[in-house]
């Protein structure tokens, strides 16, 4: 299937534009995706085949496959490759007992034991930008390495990203299920913006092995378009670690890394005016108005079976 593509020229990131998702396009793409996976060696697609047999149907349905197609702007080969690698990584990350469960916080969910980095505020949801992208907020100053292991941190990222992709879960989401579904499609198409708070970060809080595992998930496995990674007010030592981060990110993800330095007013203006992030969704630590009870958000999602 050959698609002509254009680029969004109305915002900061100039992303490749999605084709109009007409029913016939979606059906053909899903058929082509299945056929592409079927041509792969059995060993390469073994985890995906296991998932289809083991998971609840809604975890491996057309909606699941569509996330990978949207992530790769309907490039069939790239979507197929990402999907099978995703299931390889999911089994590695969660283990045989949890990998095929839904990524939820309730007692029957795979994420039930991975909330500590979220409760501590190391990673969590923000609001949305003007284009409909969800904002993921990372605060390295909350990192306490001995409290949790690296895999727990990665699984926490997987939980928040899946929440955003599946129901557009943000700190400001409402209970309108139809609206959530529409918003989730927009997130799958346009992706997520990561805001990293550098104010007060210490060198000992940088862990290259953790960064590699985090970035690998964003770059290779999750069905996610990373629209931008903003390092806001990077600390003085950041010039030492930026080359490592860019090397781990690779040429494609490396292109969406932005350093936002200067006065608080300067950074606030860039994020608000150039990047389309409303001031009320910019964290207080960066001079915005966003403050969030993340523990309450987790409790609400757990009680809702999410």
N, C-alpha and C positions, 0 to 999 in steps of 0.2 A: 504494500500500500504506500503510495507516494503522496505526501502532503506538501502544499505550498505554505510557507510560514512567513509571518511578519513579526515585527518587534513592537512591544509597547513603548511608545515614545512620550507618554504622559506622566512618567514618574522618574525617580532617581536612578532606577536600576536597569532600565532598558531591557527587560526580559523578553525572551522569545515568546510570541503570542500563541495561545492555544487555538487550534481550529475550532470552528463551530461544531459542537458535539451533537450532531443529528443522530437519530436512532440507527440509521443505516451505517453511519461511520463507526459508531460504538460497536455494533454487532460484528462488522467486518474486522475491526481491530481485535476484538476478543477472540474471534475465530483464528486470525493470523497469529495471535499470541500463543494459543493452545498448540497450533501446528508448529510454531517455532520451538517451543519447549519439547515437543514430541521428537524433534530431530536431534536433540541433545543426547549425549551418551547417558545411559541409565544411571551411572554413578553420579553424574553432575546434577541430575534432577531427582535424585533419590529422596532427599528431604522433603521436597515439594510433593512428591507422590505419597509419602507417608502422611503429610499434613492433610491431603485430600481424603485419605482413608480414616484418619484419626480425629480430626477436629470437628467441632460442630459445623454444620453446613454454612452458617452465616460468617464464619471466620475465613472461608476459602472461596466465597462466591464471586460473582462477577464484580460486585462492588470492591472486593479486595483486589482483584486483578486490575480494575480500573485505576486504583491509586498508583500502580506502577506505570501504567500507560500514561497517565497525566504527568507523573514525575518526569518521564522521559519525552514529553510532548509527542506521544504516540509513535516514537521510534520503537518498532516491534522488537528488534534484536536487543537493544539496550534494556527495554522493559523486561524481557524474558530473562536476561542475564541477572538483572537486579533482583527479580522475584526469587529465583532459585538460590541466589547467594543469601538473600534475606532469611530463607528458611534454614539454610545451613547455620547461619549465625544465631538464629533464634534458638535452635536446639543446643548449640554450644553455650549460649549465654544463660539459658534458663534450665537446661538439663532435661532429661527424658521425661520426668514427671510433670513438669510445668510448661514445657514448650508449646504443647498443643491446647493449653487452656486459654481462655480469653485474658487479655492483659487488663485485669480489673483488680480493685483493692479489696473486694469482699473475700470471705474465707475460701471460696472456690476459684479465686482468680490467681493468675501467675504473678501478679505484682504485689501481693499482700505483704511480703516481707521486705519491700524495697522502698519504704516511704521515708527513711531517715534523712537522706539528702534533701528531699522535698520539704520535710518538716523544718529542717535547719535553714531553708531558704537558699541553698547553694544553686538550685535551678528551679524554675517555676514559670507559670503562665503570667503574661502581661495582658494588655488589651489587644487592639487591632490597629493597623495603620489605615490610611484613607482608601487604599486599594483592596482592603479585605484580608490582608495577610495577618496571621496571628503573630504576636510578639512573644518571644521566649526570653526570659530575663535570667542572666547568670551573674552571681555575686561571689567572686572568688574569696572575698574577705570572710565568708562563712565556712570556708573549707576547714575541716578538722580531720586529717588523714586517718587517725587511729580510730575514729568512730565507725567507719564503714570501709569495705574493701573497694577496689576499682570496679569490679563487676557490678556491685550494687549501684554505684554511680551511673554506670552505663544503662542499667535497667531502669533507673529513675528517669533518665533522658528518654528512653524508649516509651515509658509510660506517658509522659507529658506530650511527646510528639504524636503518639497514637490518639490521645485524647483530642488533640487539635485537628488531626486529619479526619477522625471519624465523626466527631460532633462539634467541631470548632470550639472546643472547650477553652475558655479564657477566663480571666478574672472578672470579666464584665458580661459573660454570656447570660442570656435569659432562658426561660423555660419553653420557648416557642420551638417545638420539635421540627416543624416544617422550615422555619427560619434557620435552625441549626444545620439542617441538611443542606440547604442552599449555601450557607456560609462555609460548611465543610468542603463542598465542591470548589468554592473559590480558593480555599486554603490549599487543596490538592493541586489546583491549577497554578496558583501564583506563589505558593510556598510560605515560608516562615522567615521572620527577621529576628536575629539574635542580638540582644543588647547585653554587652558585658560591662559590668561596673568595675572600673579599675581603681577608683578612689580608695586608698588605704590598703590595697593588696600588697602582700609581702612576697619576697622571692621564694621563701620556703614553701609557699602555697602552690607554686608551679611544679607540676609533676609531669614530666615528658611522657612517661608511660601511660598515665591517665589521659593526657591530651591525645595521644595516638589512638587509644581505644575510643574516645569520644568522637574524634574526627573521622575515624574509619566508619563508624555507624552513620554519620551524616553523609559521608562521601560515597559509600559503597552499598550500604544495606537498606537503610530506611527508605520508604517510598516518598521521599521528601525533596522538594526544590528549596534549597537554601538561597533565598533572595539576597541576603546580606548578613554579614557578621560585623557588627560595630564594636570596636574596642574603644570605650569611652573613658577619657582621662587616663590613658595608660600610665602606669607607674614608671619611675625613673629607670628601673632595670629592664623595662620591656624591650628595649633595643637588643638585649641579649637573647631573649626568647622568641622574638618575632620571626627570625629566620628559621627556627625550628618549627614553629607553627605553620609557616608557609610551605616548608618542605613536606610536612605531614599532610597538609591540605591538598597538595598537588596543583597542577596548572589551572584546572577549572574552578575548584572551590577557592583557590587562592585569589582569583580575580574578584571575588565578592567580599574580601576582607577590607574594611575601612577603619582608619585610625581617626578618632575624633578628639583632637587636642585643642587647648586654648582655654579661655575663661569659661566659666559655667554658662554665661550668656551666649558666648560664641557657639558652644556645643549644642546648647538648647535650641538656638536659632537654626543650625544645620539640620538637626533631627526633626524639628517641627516644620520648617519651611521647605527644605530641600528633600527630606526623606518622607514627608507626609505622615509623621507620627504626632498625633495630637498631644499637647502638653500634659493633659490629664492622664495619659498613658505612658509618660516618661517617668521613670522612678524618681522619688524624692532625692535619692543620693546623687542624681544627675541634675538636680534643679527643677524637676518637674513636679507633678502633683499626684503621682501614682504611689499609693500605699495599699498593702494587701494582706489580709489574714489568710495565709496559705494553709494553716492547720485546719481552719474552718472549712476551707474549700475541699481539702482532702476528706474531712469527715462527711461532708455533704455528698461527695462522689461515692464514698464507701457505702453510705446509707442507701444511695440510689442504685447500688450494684454496679457502679462504673469504675 
